[in-house]
């Protein structure tokens, strides 16, 4: 079983924040592939489905970004999912908007959601880093990531979400390079 985790903050006030692009991505995947309706489980929202013949569990931790680790650990432990079968979708300041990079392990680059997960389950899970761009100055980072996507972002964001769902077979089959090439939507 593959565990797809989308990072974000719960609640309607955060729904369109840049920080919630991980939530948006896994929801687009679940909707496109006809996953079950969300159930409250593992301190999160869980949906199940099949992609490329493989059973997939989708999880949106509802513990807020900075405490995502225990939710991921609970789901992974219950289903005995190894780290290499966990894929975390998250926002990435250091990539241009719409650019996607997939990697296994590595640092957390100051991302508190990744930090929580790494502290809880270890660091060797896969990550889908979704570029949201950088506001230019460090003191602008918090209001930027906790702000809604700008109107000019909507064209690349919609294209990204569509291709993230359409091309997920690559990621499920372990072809991370093909997935990142298929879904990157430079703005």
N, C-alpha and C positions, 0 to 999 in steps of 0.2 A: 504494500500500500504506500502511496505517495501522500505526504502531508503538505498542502499549500497553505501558507500563512500570509495573510495580509495585515500589515501594520497600519494603525491609525488610532484615533480617539473616538469613543462612542458618543452618540448624541447628535441631534439635528444641528446644533450650533457649530459642529466641527465637520459636517458632511462634505463640504466643498473646499476644505483647507488643503493646501499643498501637502501637508503632513499626512493626509489621508489617502494619498494616491495608491498605497498598498491595498487598503480596503477596496477602493474602486476597481483595481485590477482583478482581485480574486472574485469579486461579485460579478464582474463582466464575464469571467471564465465560467463561473457556476451557472449564470443565466443562459449563456450561449450553449452550454452542454447539458442543459436540462437536469441539473442537480436537484436533490430533494429540497423542500423548503427549509429555511434555517430553524435549528433547534438550539435551545439554550443548554450548553454542556461545556465542561472544562473551563468555566469562567469566560465563556465566549459564545459566539454564534457559529454553529457547525452545519455544514451541508455535505452530502455525499453524492458521488456520481462515478461514471466511467469515462475515461479519456484514453483513446488508442488501446482499448481493451484492458486497461489497468484501473483498478479501484483507486479512487482519489478522495481524500478527505480535505475539505476546505475549512479553515479556521480563521475567524476574525476575533482576536482576543478583545474582550470588553472590559479589561482592567485598566485602561488608559495605556498609552504608548510606553511610558517608563516602567511599567510593571507587566510587560507582555510575557516574560519568561515563564512564570508559573503556569499560565494557561497552555503554552506550547508544551511544557514538560508533562502536564497532566494528559494531554491528548496523545503525545508520543509514547508515554509510559503505558497507557491503557491499551493502545493498539500495537505496542512493541515495535514502533517505527524507528529504524536506525537513523543516525544523524544525516547520512548521505541521501536519505529519502525525504528529508525536510527541506522545503524551498520557501524562503521568506521574501516577500515582495515589499519593498520599502522605498521611500523618497531618498534622493541623493542630491545634495547641494553641489557637489563637485563635478556634476555632469550637466551639460547643456540641456535645456528643456527638450524632452522627448527622446533623448538618447538613452539606451538601455545597455547595461553590462551585466553579465551573469558570471558569478565566480563562486568557488567553494572556499570556505574559511576566510581568513584575513582579519584585518582590524575592524574596529567599529566606527572610526572616523568621527567620534563624538556623538554618534546616533544612540540616544538612550534606549530606544526599543531594542536595537541589536545588542547593546551592552547588557540589558536585562536577560535576553535570551542566552547569550554567551555565558553569563554568570550562572545560569540555571542548568543548561544542558551541555555546555561546551561550545566550541567555536567552529567545528567542522561541518556545519550545515551549508547548504547552497543559498545564495542570495541573488535576487533579481533587483538590481539597483536601477531605479527609475529617475532619470535626470529631471530636476525641477529648476535648475539654474541657481545662481547665487545672487543675492541682492547687491553685492559689491563691497559692502563694509560689514565687519563682524557685528557691530552693534545693531544692525538691521536684520540679522538672521532670525531671531525669535519672532518678531512680528511678521516677517516674510513667510516662514513655514506655517505659522498659525493664522495666516490670512488665506482668504479664498483665492482660487485661481483667477487670474485676470481674464477679461474678455478675449484678449489676443491669444491666450493659451488654449482656448477651447478647440481650435481646429486641430492642433497636434494632439491634444489630450483625447479627443474623440477618436482620432485615427489610431492612436496608440492603444486605447482600450479595445477597439475593434480587433486589431491585429494581435494583441496580447491573448485574446480569447480564441481567435481563429487559428493561430499558429501554435497553440499550447502543446500540440502533439510532439513537436520538436523537443520541448523541455521534458515532457513525460518520458520520451524515449532516450533521454540523456544527451541529446545533441544541443548543448548550451549555446554554442557558437551560431548554429543555424537559427535558434530562437532569437538571440539578440540581434542578429542581422535582419530577421524578418519583422521584428516589432519596433526597432528604432525609428522614430518619426522626427527627424530634425526639423526644428521650427524655422 
